[in-house]
Amino acid sequence: MVLKGVKNVLATSRRRLTKVLVYVREHPFKSLFFAAIAGLFSLFLLFLVIYMGAFGKLPTKAYLKSLKNPVTSTIYASNKEPIGYYYLQNRSNADSSQIGSSLKQALVATEDVRFYEHGGIDYQSYARVLIKSIILQQNAGGGSTITQQVAKNLFGREEQFFLSTPINKIREIFIAGRLESIYDKEDIILLYFNTVSFGENVYGIEKASSRFFNKPPEELTLPESATLVGLLKAPSYYNPRRFPERAEQRRNVVLSQMLKYNYITEETFTEAQIPMKVDYQTPKKVSSFSAYFKDYVAAEFAVWAAENPSPDGHIYDLEADGLSIYTTLNTNIQKYAESALQRQADNLQKLMDTYWASATTEGGKEVLLKKLVDQNNQVRQMRQSGKTEAEIEAFVKDKRNRKYWVIGKGYEDQMQSLEDSIAKSINRLHAGVIAVSSVSGRIMGYVGGIDYGFSQIDNVTTPRQVGSTFKPITYLAALQAGEEPCNYYDNNLVTYSKYEDWRPRNSNNRYGGSYSMYGALANSVNTVSVTLQLKTGTERVLEQAKKMGIESELPNVPSIVLGTADISLLEMVTAYASISNGGNKIKPYAIDRIEDEQGNILYEAKPIYEGRVASTENIKAIQKMMEGVIKEGTGSRLLGYEIPYNLIGKTGTTQNNGDGWFIGCSPELVVGSWVGTFDKRVQFATTSMGSGSNTALPIVASIFKNLSYWKRPLLSNFEYGFDYFPCRPFVELNAKEAYEFAQTDSIYLQELRVRDTLAVLVDAPITIDSVQGIVPGQIAFDSIVKDSLSIELNTSKTEVNQ
């Protein structure tokens, strides 16, 4: 029946189309007239809906007027101390007196010869484009005027779901018309030169003249002015530093345009065609930590602004509206975080420079380095020119001053060979740390990377493999499903045929006996964790993660318990906050209040609580289990800091020591840190160096140690109502026998009381971490995800196939 209906519709459509084609053949001119009318009407309709704001509101004249003198917005810490400013991006500080006649004439002659005659839209230019580009299929260039290009520079182009280019062009036409009604021609040229991109992340003529010619714009010669105007067509392609021949050819085209339109004489034209010469200045980037938080605040502000326009429809703009943004950042905690991260990153980098490896490369780091050296452009050119291998080897080993980014200082010259330089570029460690109030969600400390000047990637918000920091989520889901902390599970090496013969291993390669649930979490035992994951059910675990604030898309696979999913540090800290605060899901936020230029309050934050994540009883149980991580497990290094509070937490280390994690909690505060490389071909050579307990834990520990000195304490202790779980963490029995033994074991609790009374630790003395420059001692390692195909184990224990 349905098929018959479809056939009828197709037949009807075919008949109608045939009638239309017949009509067109019989009445060609009339058909063309109707088509033109329909096209014009459609174009008019498109113009109308764009003007009405269907594809984004057009900037008002009042806003456009403010662009000439935008008012800086200020960002404040929680103590009302200014910590940063927002100003119109992509803008240099050149004024009209710095824009010489040669710059203006070169621009007009090349980009918009009728600039002084039109009102922002050059209809003659559009006609040329229509005839040559569309009808004759010839390259006639673009039809955008300088004013329209200013509109594009200021507001960019957004990807639309259809007709992106026409829609953006029409928006620019409307904006150009408004700009022309506000500014005179000289102001528009100044706006253009202050906002246009010259490539290399250089915006504005002031920065471009300084970068390429080491002089202010008013001192540019005619050839230099023509060079800078010429590269605007394709900044990367005509870059005078990288491609001087192309840049010179393009400069000569600009000069010929100036000659054509009588801006220069034939003699001047000839004199200006000199060999290309630049005085390139390597950019000196400013070291900064707070810029990461500033970017995060800007992103949070953008979401609020889009949902809360002003009464006249204006979307508030951080870069021009003179707003005051009061944030949740605590300046003391921020200083602790910055200091701890920089100190640890410096010390770990020294370790990494000596003890780095490439476990994922066959042949190791020597093979990887040789491959990268061979790919170097200079080395390839030497081979192509017939240089001998001995000559190439000498070049590769030759030490000379090379630029190297020093955290907190920027680029400095260091004596390095080419090989050294490549090694240092790939083994660079990165890090991030965030401190969040687990009670309210206020972000109190935020360092997104080792140095914003060097890398703008925010390691707090970038998803990465989380390692064993995910395990508490699985264990809490298991508690919610009815498991108990003193249930025992066999520590067997199991091959899961259902999951492509997956065989999860423990980091210490030890098997046999059985662990209690709390003992398995404390020691980050992979075999038991996978058993719990499968028994609980992956769907239930995923639901638990979502309840706790994990928003990233998680794979529906059992290996998720070992941290194979990519999740951001911010999300993990949010999840841990719901554990540390007693079971309430919170929403982290950075903006406390927003005021306009007159001091009127536009927004005030209110903590958002999004329900319970688990029962109070099970939250207490997981808290106590995570205390075991610190007291007797993979996080025991924290005890060496002698912090007078019973903190809880969890370590995490990914395969081959690529990522190290630690998240620590008090009832009031959660602090999480990640340390790792961007290039996952490179890792620490050993787990003792690359584990989360050695890389990330010291950063968190340092922050909590500083907080413990406060005269008005921010921190407090967790309270449980009981001192110990009444079962041993590990027993050399199978799970059933271990459980039965635990029911009659009256000695274990007495042993714990005696131990704590005498203040004797069962483990070896705990060495303080590499923050203090001490090489790590023997510590309990966090379990890591291991590839069963790449690691062969010698074990007498029985393997169980499932």
Sequence and secondary structure as in RCSB ss.txt:
>XXXX:A:sequence
MVLKGVKNVLATSRRRLTKVLVYVREHPFKSLFFAAIAGLFSLFLLFLVIYMGAFGKLPTKAYLKSLKNPVTSTI
YASNKEPIGYYYLQNRSNADSSQIGSSLKQALVATEDVRFYEHGGIDYQSYARVLIKSIILQQNAGGGSTITQQV
AKNLFGREEQFFLSTPINKIREIFIAGRLESIYDKEDIILLYFNTVSFGENVYGIEKASSRFFNKPPEELTLPES
ATLVGLLKAPSYYNPRRFPERAEQRRNVVLSQMLKYNYITEETFTEAQIPMKVDYQTPKKVSSFSAYFKDYVAAE
FAVWAAENPSPDGHIYDLEADGLSIYTTLNTNIQKYAESALQRQADNLQKLMDTYWASATTEGGKEVLLKKLVDQ
NNQVRQMRQSGKTEAEIEAFVKDKRNRKYWVIGKGYEDQMQSLEDSIAKSINRLHAGVIAVSSVSGRIMGYVGGI
DYGFSQIDNVTTPRQVGSTFKPITYLAALQAGEEPCNYYDNNLVTYSKYEDWRPRNSNNRYGGSYSMYGALANSV
NTVSVTLQLKTGTERVLEQAKKMGIESELPNVPSIVLGTADISLLEMVTAYASISNGGNKIKPYAIDRIEDEQGN
ILYEAKPIYEGRVASTENIKAIQKMMEGVIKEGTGSRLLGYEIPYNLIGKTGTTQNNGDGWFIGCSPELVVGSWV
GTFDKRVQFATTSMGSGSNTALPIVASIFKNLSYWKRPLLSNFEYGFDYFPCRPFVELNAKEAYEFAQTDSIYLQ
ELRVRDTLAVLVDAPITIDSVQGIVPGQIAFDSIVKDSLSIELNTSKTEVNQ
>XXXX:A:secstr
 HHHHHHHHHHHHHHHHHHHHHHHHH HHHHHHHHHHHHHHHHHHHHHHHHTTTTS    HHHHHHTSS B EEE
E TTS EEEEE  TT     GGGS HHHHHHHHHHH TTTTTSSS  HHHHHHIIIIIIIS         HHHHH
HHHHH     SS HHHHHHHHHHHHHHHHHHHS HHHHHHHHHHH B STT BSHHHHHHHHHSS GGG  HHHH
HHHHHHTTSTTTT TTT HHHHHHHHHHHHHHHHHTTSS HHHHHHH                SHHHHHHHHHHH
HHHHHHHS  TTS    TTTB  EEEE   HHHHHHHHHHHHHHHHHHHHHHHHSEE TTSTT HHHHHHHHHHH
SHHHHHHHHTT  HHHHHHHHH  EEEEEEETTTEEEEEEE HHHHHHHHHS EEEEEEEEETTT BEEEEE SS
 TTT    TTTS EE GGGGHHHHHHHHHHTT  TT EEE   EEBGGGTTB    TT    SEEEHHHHHHTT 
HHHHHHHHHHH HHHHHHHHHHTT  S   SSGGGGGT SEE HHHHHHHHHHHHTTSEEE  B EEEEE TT  
EEEE    EEEESS HHHHHHHHHHHHHHHHHSTTGGGGGG  SS  EEEEEE GGG EEEEEEE SSEEEEEEE
EESSTT EESSHHHHSHHHHTHHHHHHHHHHHTT SS S      S SS SS SEESS HHHHHHHHHH  HHHH
HHHHHHHHT  SS      GGGT    S         TTT      S  EE 
